[in-house]
Structure formats: structure tokens, C-alpha cells
């Protein structure tokens, strides 16, 4: 304001046109961002010049926006301002021109100091690297290391000092980052120029450099220098772990297990600190996946170091278990169970055990899951369903190795199939509610009342159990050296047992009669296989089958049993006729 007349002063050289005022508005915003003026002053200036620009842009005859009312001040006011201007409706304001809408030239003019600083920093880095790398003959190794270290310290010191000056504050983090990223290069030059001549291990220097860099970047991250320092800090930690393996002489074949140790330690530390996040999940998953794939490749192509595979899988099991507990993910139990089974099979393989033994770890896992399933049926239905599926698969696992069992030890095969039969029979017996056929599905809410498993599902498991036991009997007879027709008596006795079971349950649950009937028929068929070998025995075996099936008919009064018994009796008579 003019102290004489009260008129408002305007900047000299400001043209009274919208383009010049828009340029001034951009300059005001730049001054505010650079800290030259405070926010309140910038707001008042912006309101004043926006009103003037709106008045210039308003069509002829349309009233312009009145400037904002200034607060009254104490003391006498000039006479020129005594009369209040009449109120007029404000004109429509146009949005102010943002700083990003300016031209490149305006931005360069406003940021020319920062641009020069950035370009100068880049040229300094390049010149330092060129000088240090090209003076190997003119300067000794120690001098070159000292020069590069001085450059590094200078950049970091400049970065810290520049942050104190508002005009060049933005250049501070850039200089600090340049110095931080040059830090590992000092160790590289130290080893190549000085320590290599003194026979210092490169792996040891690599390890020390990685540890120092990890600590330095972590310090910058923790002090608020920038969140992006977490990335080089993490990379430095990985580099330190890899260099430690080289330093202590871990064989390359054990690389998978070594990195799984890192994943397990990191997972345990993060869980203890309660800092689990999606980023940690991704990092641990990537490390564990590549480590496991590497261990599998080594096991496939290497002739030694077989034990690295079971160790790797055992560590992977621990990682999955810890991650599942920290995230309260119940389905991780199934993943850990599968991985533990795979680790046990890998241990048998590494120990040189016969292939037939591979059937037993899944059977043990299936039995444990089946024992724990009742506590999961109502609380965690999905986990109970998964446990039932894995237990069923474990019972069928020996069938997948049938060719291996035929070429191996028959006693091992007999024990494996007997265990499978016991597991499948336990499933048929205990699977009374929430079976496979009654599963609610993923994401669906479980019902309040458990649903009974259909009888057909339990019957199928019973048939599978009886078939597995028959196969076990066959392998046991093979191990004993028995041959037809001496092999027929045990299946015939099992057929009698099946008929007895049929008689016992038919009165209480008559609908299961036809479900149990195939059991004695299957046993009778097995007792006569192969038929041409049963000279002198087949008639007796057929007659035995006919007798106990007809006995079941007498007790149960089911004509289907009479038909089967008569058919078996006629078969016995036909054999006697041929003899």
C-alpha cells in the first residue's frame, strides 16, 4: 500500500494480461514449494491475482470478482478507501494453473540450480570412476582406494549438508543416495587393488562388504533417509548370506538347504518380531521355491550329496509350519504334512533303502491325519475334508508302487498292503459324518449340525480295505514260497469271514447286504486263481464257498444268496465230473 494515498503497489514489469498473471501464479506456487514464502502468504497472493485474471477473462459487461475483504486494522483509514465498494456477485472462477501445466522452459528456469547439481553429481561420479580405474600405473592401489573413499564420503556429507538449505534441499537425498550406492565399490576396489596382492580371500572381503553395506543401508532406512533404502539393504543381506556360504566352504550342492536355512531363520525372526507382511510372504516364497527347485535338480543329476534333499525338504516343512502359525492359516497343516512325508521318502532314498519302503511314510501320515480329523470336523471343516482326502490317498499309495513291490521284497510289500488295508478300514469305520460326499465346499459356511456320511461311501472304503488285505495275503504267500493250489485256503477262509460279517450286520442294517456280498465272492474268486492249478482243491474250495453262502441264505432268507450258493455248488460238481 502507498502510505500517502493507500493505492496498492504492483510488481514492476508485470503486463496486465492473463498470460503474464498465469506465469506469476506459477512462480508463486514455486516460491511456496521452495520455502521462500509461507503457505498463508502464498494463498493471499494467489487469491488476489486469480481475481484479477478472472476479471480480465470475463466478457464485456459482466461484473468481475471482487477482491477478498481484508481484515480491518486499527488506526485511521485513508479517505480514498472510506467508501465501501458495492457488493457484486462473484464471477465464475477458473481453476488456477497448476505448476505441472507450465512449459519445460519455465520448469528449467525454476529448477536450474537443482538440474545443475544433478548433472554435476553425475559427472563427478563418472569422472571419479574413470580416474580411479585408469590410474593403476600412476597411482598405487592404496591411493586409488583413498580417492574413491574420499569421493564417497564427500557425496554423503554433501547430501547431509544440502538438506539444511531450503533452496537446494531436494538435492540432498540424491547426493546421499549416490554416496550410499558407491559404498560397495570401495570394497571391490580395495580387494582388486590392495588385498588381492596379499592373498586375502575374495569371499571374505565379499562377506565383510555385504555385512557393512546391509548395516549401512539399514541405518539409513531406520533414520528416515528414505524407504527405498530397504531394497539395497535386503539385497545386501542376501549377498552376505551367499558370501558366508562361500567363505565357510559350503558345497554348491548344498545350496538349496543353505538358502532354506536362511528362509527358516528369517521367518522365525519376523514371526518373533510380529512384522509379517505381504512383502515378507513374497520374499520367503521366492527364496524357498528356488532353493527347493535347486535341491531337486541336484538330486536328479548329481551322483553325491543325496542327503541335501531330505534336509532341504525338512527345512521347507518348518518354514511352511511357522508361516502358517503366524498367519493363523489352518490349511498349512496339510502342506506341512505333505512336505514332511516327502522329506521322509527322500531320507529313505538318500539312505539307500529299498524302494518298497517308500510306501510307509504316507501310511503313517494318513494315520496321524485320520486320528486328528475328529477335532477338525466342526471347527475347521475344510481342514477335516483335506485330512480325509490325504488319508484316502495314503491308503491307495501302495497301489501306485505295485510294480516296484512285485520286483522287490514280498514281505515289505505284504506289510505295506496290510497297513493300507488297516488305514482304509479305519476310514470306513470312523468316517460317519462329513464325508467326501457331504463336503460343503471352499468358502461355504459349515452347517450347525454335522451330516451323516452316505453308506455307499463307507462301503467303497470297505471294499478297498478288503482288496488291500487280499493283496497283502498274496504277497505273504509269495514270500513263504507257496504256490497254487496251496494258496487257495487262506482266501477261502477269508470268504467265510466275509459271509459271517454279512450275517451279523444284515439284521441290523439289511440295506448293507448287497454291499457286503461282493466281499466273500471276491475272496472265493481269489482262492481259485489260477483255476487250472487247483487240481484236487478247486472242488473243495467251491464246495466250501457254496456251503457258507447257503448257510447265510438259511439265516438271512435272502434268495440272492441261494442263487449264489447253488451256482458255487454246481461249479464244484462240474469240477468233480471233469476229474
C-alpha positions in Angstrom: 0.0 0.0 0.0 1.2 3.5 -0.7 1.5 5.4 2.6 0.2 8.6 1.0 -2.8 7.6 -1.0 -3.5 4.0 0.0 -3.1 2.6 -3.5 -1.9 -1.0 -3.9 1.6 -1.4 -5.4 2.1 -3.9 -8.2 5.3 -5.6 -9.3 7.2 -3.6 -11.9 7.2 -5.0 -15.4 4.0 -7.1 -14.9 1.9 -6.9 -18.0 -1.8 -6.6 -17.3 -2.8 -9.7 -19.3 -4.0 -13.2 -18.3 -0.8 -14.9 -19.7 1.5 -12.8 -17.5 -0.7 -13.3 -14.4 -0.7 -17.1 -15.1 3.1 -17.0 -15.2 3.1 -15.1 -11.9 0.7 -17.7 -10.3 3.1 -20.5 -11.3 6.0 -18.5 -9.8 4.1 -18.1 -6.5 3.5 -21.8 -6.3 7.2 -22.4 -7.0 8.2 -20.0 -4.2 5.9 -21.8 -1.8 7.3 -25.2 -2.7 10.9 -23.9 -2.3 10.1 -22.4 1.1 10.7 -18.8 0.1 7.2 -17.8 1.2 4.9 -19.4 3.7 1.5 -21.0 2.8 -0.6 -18.1 4.2 1.2 -15.5 2.1 1.1 -17.7 -1.0 -2.7 -18.2 -0.5 -3.3 -14.4 -0.2 -1.2 -13.7 -3.3 -2.9 -16.4 -5.3 -6.4 -15.2 -4.3 -5.6 -11.6 -5.4 -4.1 -12.4 -8.8 -6.7 -15.1 -9.5 -9.4 -12.4 -9.0 -7.5 -10.0 -11.4 -7.1 -12.7 -14.0 -10.8 -13.7 -13.7 -11.7 -10.0 -14.3 -9.5 -9.8 -17.4 -11.0 -13.0 -18.8 -14.7 -12.0 -18.0 -16.7 -10.9 -21.1 -17.5 -7.2 -21.5 -20.4 -6.1 -19.4 -20.1 -9.0 -16.9 -19.1 -8.0 -13.4 -15.7 -9.3 -12.3 -14.9 -10.9 -9.0 -14.3 -8.6 -6.1 -11.0 -9.0 -4.2 -11.2 -10.7 -0.9 -12.1 -8.4 2.0 -9.0 -7.6 4.1 -9.4 -7.5 7.9 -9.8 -4.1 9.4 -6.7 -2.6 11.1 -6.6 -0.1 14.0 -6.0 3.5 13.3 -7.4 6.0 10.9 -8.1 4.8 7.3 -7.3 6.9 4.2 -10.1 8.9 2.8 -9.7 7.2 -0.6 -10.8 3.9 1.0 -13.5 5.2 3.3 -16.3 4.5 0.8 -17.1 0.8 0.6 -17.3 -0.7 -2.8 -20.8 -2.0 -3.7 -21.1 -5.8 -3.5 -21.4 -7.5 -6.7 -21.9 -11.2 -7.3 -18.6 -13.0 -7.8 -17.7 -14.1 -11.3 -17.2 -17.7 -12.1 -13.6 -18.7 -11.2 -11.5 -20.8 -13.5 -9.2 -23.3 -11.8 -5.7 -22.0 -11.2 -3.0 -23.1 -13.5 -1.0 -25.8 -11.8 2.7 -26.0 -11.7 2.7 -29.1 -13.8 0.9 -27.3 -16.6 3.9 -24.9 -17.2 6.3 -25.3 -20.1 9.6 -27.1 -19.8 11.3 -23.9 -20.1 9.6 -22.5 -17.0 10.4 -25.6 -15.1 14.0 -25.5 -16.1 14.2 -21.8 -15.1 12.7 -22.5 -11.7 14.8 -25.7 -11.1 18.0 -24.7 -12.9 20.0 -24.9 -9.7 18.8 -28.4 -9.0 19.4 -29.5 -12.5 22.9 -28.2 -12.4 23.5 -30.0 -9.1 22.2 -33.3 -10.5 24.3 -33.0 -13.7 27.3 -32.1 -11.7 26.9 -35.0 -9.4 26.6 -37.4 -12.3 29.7 -36.0 -14.0 31.6 -36.2 -10.7 30.7 -39.9 -10.3 31.7 -40.7 -13.8 34.9 -38.8 -13.5 35.8 -40.4 -10.2 35.3 -43.9 -11.6 37.2 -43.2 -14.8 40.1 -41.6 -12.8 40.3 -44.5 -10.3 40.2 -47.2 -13.0 42.7 -45.6 -15.3 45.4 -44.6 -12.8 46.6 -48.1 -11.9 50.1 -47.3 -13.1 50.4 -43.7 -12.0 48.9 -44.3 -8.5 49.3 -47.1 -6.1 46.4 -49.2 -5.0 46.1 -47.5 -1.6 45.9 -44.0 -3.2 43.2 -45.1 -5.6 41.2 -46.6 -2.7 41.6 -43.4 -0.7 40.5 -41.2 -3.6 37.3 -43.3 -4.2 36.6 -43.3 -0.4 37.0 -39.6 -0.3 34.6 -39.2 -3.2 32.1 -41.4 -1.4 32.4 -39.6 1.9 32.1 -36.2 0.1 28.9 -37.2 -1.6 27.3 -38.4 1.7 28.5 -35.3 3.6 27.2 -33.1 0.8 23.9 -34.9 0.9 23.5 -34.3 4.6 24.6 -30.6 4.4 22.4 -29.7 1.4 19.3 -30.8 3.3 19.8 -27.8 5.6 19.3 -25.2 2.9 15.7 -24.9 1.6 16.7 -23.8 -1.9 18.7 -27.0 -2.6 17.1 -29.3 -0.1 15.8 -31.7 -2.8 19.3 -32.3 -4.0 20.4 -33.7 -0.6 18.8 -37.1 -0.8 20.2 -37.5 -4.3 23.8 -36.9 -3.2 23.3 -39.1 -0.2 22.0 -41.9 -2.4 25.0 -41.6 -4.8 27.4 -41.9 -1.9 25.5 -44.8 -0.4 25.5 -46.7 -3.7 29.2 -46.1 -4.2 29.9 -47.7 -0.8 30.2 -51.3 -2.2 32.5 -50.2 -5.0 35.1 -49.2 -2.4 35.3 -52.8 -1.2 35.6 -54.0 -4.8 38.5 -51.6 -5.4 40.1 -52.4 -2.0 40.2 -56.1 -2.9 41.4 -55.7 -6.5 44.0 -53.0 -5.8 45.3 -53.9 -2.4 44.1 -57.1 -0.7 44.4 -59.5 -3.7 48.2 -59.0 -3.7 48.3 -60.0 -0.1 46.3 -63.2 -0.8 43.3 -62.2 1.2 40.2 -64.3 0.3 37.9 -62.6 -2.0 35.0 -64.4 -0.4 35.9 -62.9 3.0 36.0 -59.4 1.5 32.7 -60.0 -0.2 31.2 -61.1 3.1 32.5 -58.1 5.0 31.4 -55.7 2.3 27.9 -57.2 2.3 27.6 -57.1 6.1 28.8 -53.5 6.2 26.5 -52.4 3.3 23.5 -54.2 4.8 24.1 -52.4 8.2 24.7 -49.0 6.5 21.6 -49.2 4.3 19.5 -50.4 7.3 20.8 -47.4 9.3 19.7 -45.0 6.5 16.3 -46.7 6.3 15.7 -46.6 10.1 16.8 -42.9 10.4 14.2 -41.8 7.8 16.6 -41.1 4.9 14.3 -42.9 2.5 12.1 -46.0 2.4 13.8 -47.2 -0.8 16.9 -48.0 1.2 15.1 -51.2 2.3 15.7 -52.6 -1.2 19.6 -52.4 -1.2 19.5 -53.4 2.4 17.7 -56.6 1.6 19.9 -57.3 -1.4 23.0 -56.8 0.8 21.6 -59.3 3.4 21.1 -61.9 0.6 24.6 -61.2 -0.6 26.0 -61.6 2.9 24.3 -65.0 3.3 25.6 -66.2 0.0 29.1 -65.0 0.6 29.1 -66.6 4.0 28.5 -70.0 2.4 31.5 -69.5 0.1 33.6 -68.3 3.0 32.9 -71.3 5.2 33.2 -73.7 2.3 29.6 -75.0 2.0 29.5 -77.2 -1.1 27.5 -75.9 -4.0 25.3 -79.0 -4.0 24.0 -77.9 -0.5 22.9 -74.5 -1.8 19.3 -75.3 -1.6 19.5 -76.4 2.0 21.7 -73.4 2.8 19.1 -70.9 1.5 16.3 -72.8 3.2 18.2 -72.3 6.5 18.1 -68.5 5.7 14.4 -68.7 4.9 13.7 -70.5 8.2 15.8 -68.1 10.3 14.3 -65.1 8.6 10.7 -66.5 9.1 11.4 -67.2 12.7 12.8 -63.7 13.3 9.9 -62.0 11.5 7.4 -64.1 13.4 9.0 -63.3 16.7 9.0 -59.6 15.9 5.4 -59.7 14.7 6.3 -57.9 11.4 4.9 -60.4 9.0 3.6 -58.7 5.8 2.8 -59.5 2.2 6.3 -58.4 1.1 7.8 -60.9 3.6 5.5 -63.6 2.2 6.6 -63.0 -1.3 10.3 -62.9 -0.4 10.2 -66.1 1.6 8.1 -67.8 -1.1 10.5 -66.9 -3.8 13.6 -68.0 -1.8 12.0 -71.3 -0.7 10.8 -72.1 -4.2 14.1 -71.6 -5.9 16.0 -73.4 -3.1 13.7 -76.4 -3.4 14.0 -76.5 -7.2 17.8 -76.3 -7.0 17.8 -79.2 -4.5 15.6 -81.3 -6.8 17.9 -80.6 -9.7 21.0 -81.6 -7.7 19.3 -84.8 -6.6 18.4 -85.6 -10.2 21.8 -85.1 -11.8 24.4 -85.3 -9.0 25.9 -88.6 -8.0 26.7 -87.5 -4.5 25.3 -85.3 -1.7 22.0 -87.1 -1.6 21.2 -86.1 1.9 20.8 -82.4 0.9 17.4 -83.2 -0.5 15.7 -84.5 2.7 17.4 -81.8 4.7 16.0 -79.2 2.3 12.5 -80.6 2.4 12.6 -80.8 6.2 13.6 -77.1 6.4 10.8 -76.3 3.9 8.4 -78.1 6.2 9.5 -76.0 9.1 9.1 -72.7 7.1 5.6 -73.6 6.0 4.6 -74.6 9.5 6.0 -71.3 11.0 4.4 -69.2 8.3 1.0 -71.0 8.8 1.1 -70.4 12.6 2.0 -66.8 12.2 -0.8 -66.2 9.7 -3.2 -68.5 11.6 -3.8 -70.5 8.4 -5.0 -73.9 9.3 -4.6 -75.4 5.9 -0.8 -75.0 6.3 -1.1 -78.2 8.4 -1.8 -80.2 5.3 1.0 -78.6 3.4 3.4 -79.3 6.2 2.2 -82.9 6.4 2.8 -83.5 2.7 6.2 -81.9 2.8 7.2 -84.0 5.9 6.1 -87.1 4.1 8.2 -86.1 1.1 11.2 -85.4 3.4 10.8 -88.9 4.9 10.7 -90.6 1.5 13.7 -88.5 0.4 15.5 -89.7 3.6 14.8 -93.3 2.6 16.1 -92.6 -0.9 19.3 -90.9 0.5 19.9 -93.8 2.9 19.7 -96.4 0.1 16.6 -98.1 1.4 14.7 -100.5 -0.9 12.0 -98.8 -2.9 9.3 -100.8 -1.3 9.8 -98.9 2.0 8.6 -95.7 0.2 5.0 -96.9 1.0 5.3 -96.5 4.7 5.7 -92.7 5.3 2.4 -91.8 3.6 0.7 -94.5 5.6 2.0 -93.0 8.8 1.0 -89.5 7.8 -2.5 -90.7 6.8 -3.0 -92.4 10.1 -2.0 -89.3 12.0 -4.3 -87.1 10.0 -7.2 -89.5 10.4 -6.6 -89.5 14.2 -6.7 -85.7 14.3 -9.7 -85.4 12.0 -12.5 -85.6 14.6 -11.3 -82.4 16.2 -11.4 -80.5 12.9 -14.8 -81.7 11.6 -16.9 -79.0 13.3 -14.3 -76.3 14.0 -12.4 -76.3 10.6 -14.4 -78.3 8.1 -12.1 -77.6 5.2 -9.2 -79.0 7.2 -11.2 -82.1 8.1 -12.1 -82.7 4.5 -8.4 -82.2 3.4 -7.3 -84.6 6.1 -9.8 -87.2 4.8 -8.6 -86.8 1.2 -4.9 -87.2 2.2 -5.6 -90.2 4.4 -7.5 -91.8 1.5 -4.6 -91.1 -0.9 -2.2 -92.5 1.6 -4.2 -95.8 1.7 -4.0 -96.0 -2.1 -0.3 -95.1 -2.2 1.0 -98.7 -2.2 -1.1 -99.4 -5.3 1.0 -96.8 -7.2 4.1 -98.7 -6.2 2.7 -102.1 -7.2 5.2 -102.7 -9.9 8.0 -101.8 -7.5 6.7 -104.2 -4.9 6.4 -107.0 -7.5 10.1 -106.7 -8.2 11.1 -106.2 -4.5 10.9 -107.9 -1.2 7.5 -109.6 -0.8 7.4 -109.3 3.0 7.8 -105.5 2.7 5.0 -105.4 0.1 2.8 -107.6 2.4 3.4 -105.2 5.3 2.7 -102.2 3.1 -0.6 -103.5 1.8 -1.7 -104.8 5.2 -1.1 -101.2 6.5 -3.1 -99.8 3.6 -5.9 -102.2 4.4 -5.9 -101.2 8.0 -5.9 -97.5 7.2 -8.8 -97.9 4.6 -10.7 -100.0 7.1 -10.2 -97.3 9.8 -11.6 -94.7 7.3 -14.6 -96.9 6.6 -15.2 -97.3 10.3 -14.6 -93.7 11.5 -16.0 -91.8 8.5 -19.5 -91.5 9.9 -20.1 -87.7 9.5 -18.9 -85.1 7.0 -17.5 -87.4 4.4 -16.4 -86.7 0.9 -19.9 -86.8 -0.5 -21.2 -84.3 2.1 -18.4 -81.7 1.7 -19.7 -78.1 1.8 -17.0 -76.7 -0.5 -14.4 -74.0 -0.1 -15.8 -70.7 1.0 -19.2 -72.0 2.1 -20.4 -71.7 5.7 -20.5 -75.1 7.5 -23.8 -76.2 8.8 -24.5 -76.2 12.5 -25.3 -80.0 12.5 -22.9 -82.5 11.0 -24.3 -84.6 8.2 -24.0 -88.3 8.1 -21.8 -89.9 5.5 -23.7 -91.9 2.9 -23.4 -95.7 3.4 -22.2 -96.1 -0.2 -19.1 -94.1 0.6 -18.2 -96.2 3.6 -18.9 -99.4 1.6 -16.4 -98.3 -1.1 -13.7 -97.8 1.6 -14.5 -101.2 3.0 -14.1 -102.8 -0.4 -10.8 -101.1 -0.9 -9.6 -102.2 2.5 -10.6 -105.9 1.8 -8.8 -105.7 -1.6 -5.7 -104.4 0.0 -5.7 -107.2 2.6 -6.1 -109.8 -0.2 -3.1 -108.3 -2.0 -1.2 -108.4 1.3 -2.1 -112.1 1.7 -0.9 -112.8 -1.8 2.5 -111.2 -1.2 2.8 -113.1 2.1 2.2 -116.4 0.4 4.7 -115.4 -2.2 7.2 -114.7 0.4 6.6 -118.1 2.0 7.1 -119.8 -1.3 3.6 -121.1 -1.6 2.1 -121.9 -5.0 -1.3 -122.9 -6.2 -3.3 -124.9 -5.1 -1.9 -124.4 -1.6 -2.6 -120.6 -1.9 -6.4 -121.1 -2.0 -7.1 -121.9 1.6 -6.5 -118.5 3.1 -8.7 -116.6 0.7 -11.4 -119.3 1.2 -11.2 -118.8 5.0 -11.4 -115.0 4.4 -14.6 -115.7 2.3 -16.1 -117.5 5.3 -15.2 -114.5 7.4 -16.9 -112.1 4.9 -20.1 -114.2 5.0 -20.1 -114.2 8.8 -19.8 -110.4 8.8 -22.7 -110.3 6.3 -24.8 -112.4 8.5 -24.0 -110.3 11.6 -24.8 -106.9 10.1 -27.7 -107.9 7.8 -30.3 -108.0 10.6 -29.4 -104.6 12.0 -28.8 -102.9 8.6 -30.3 -105.1 5.9 -29.6 -102.4 3.2 -25.9 -103.3 3.5 -26.4 -106.9 2.5 -25.7 -106.4 -1.2 -22.8 -104.1 -0.2 -21.1 -106.9 1.8 -21.9 -109.7 -0.7 -19.0 -108.9 -3.1 -16.5 -109.4 -0.3 -16.9 -113.2 0.1 -17.4 -113.5 -3.7 -14.1 -111.7 -4.3 -12.4 -114.0 -1.7 -13.8 -117.1 -3.3 -12.5 -115.9 -6.7 -9.1 -115.3 -5.2 -9.0 -118.7 -3.7 -9.4 -120.3 -7.1 -6.8 -118.3 -9.0 -5.5 -119.6 -11.3 -8.2 -122.1 -11.9 -6.1 -124.6 -13.9 -3.7 -125.0 -11.0 -6.3 -126.2 -8.5 -6.2 -129.9 -9.3 -7.9 -131.7 -6.3 -8.5 -128.5 -4.5 -10.9 -126.5 -6.6 -13.9 -128.8 -5.9 -13.3 -128.5 -2.2 -12.9 -124.7 -2.4 -16.0 -124.3 -4.5 -17.9 -126.5 -2.2 -16.7 -124.5 0.8 -17.9 -121.3 -0.8 -21.2 -122.8 -1.6 -21.6 -124.1 1.9 -21.1 -120.8 3.8 -23.1 -118.8 1.2 -26.0 -121.2 1.5 -25.7 -121.0 5.3 -26.0 -117.3 5.0 -29.2 -117.9 3.0 -30.6 -120.0 5.7 -30.0 -117.3 8.3 -31.0 -114.3 6.3 -33.7 -115.8 4.0 -32.4 -113.8 1.0 -32.9 -115.6 -2.3 -29.9 -113.9 -3.9 -27.7 -115.8 -1.5 -29.4 -119.0 -2.5 -28.7 -118.4 -6.2 -25.0 -117.7 -5.5 -24.7 -120.7 -3.3 -26.3 -123.0 -5.8 -24.0 -121.6 -8.5 -21.0 -122.4 -6.5 -22.2 -125.9 -5.7 -22.9 -126.6 -9.4 -19.3 -125.4 -10.1 -18.0 -127.9 -7.5 -20.0 -130.7 -9.1 -18.7 -129.7 -12.6 -15.1 -129.9 -11.4 -15.8 -133.3 -9.8 -17.3 -134.5 -13.1 -14.2 -133.4 -15.0 -12.0 -135.3 -12.6 
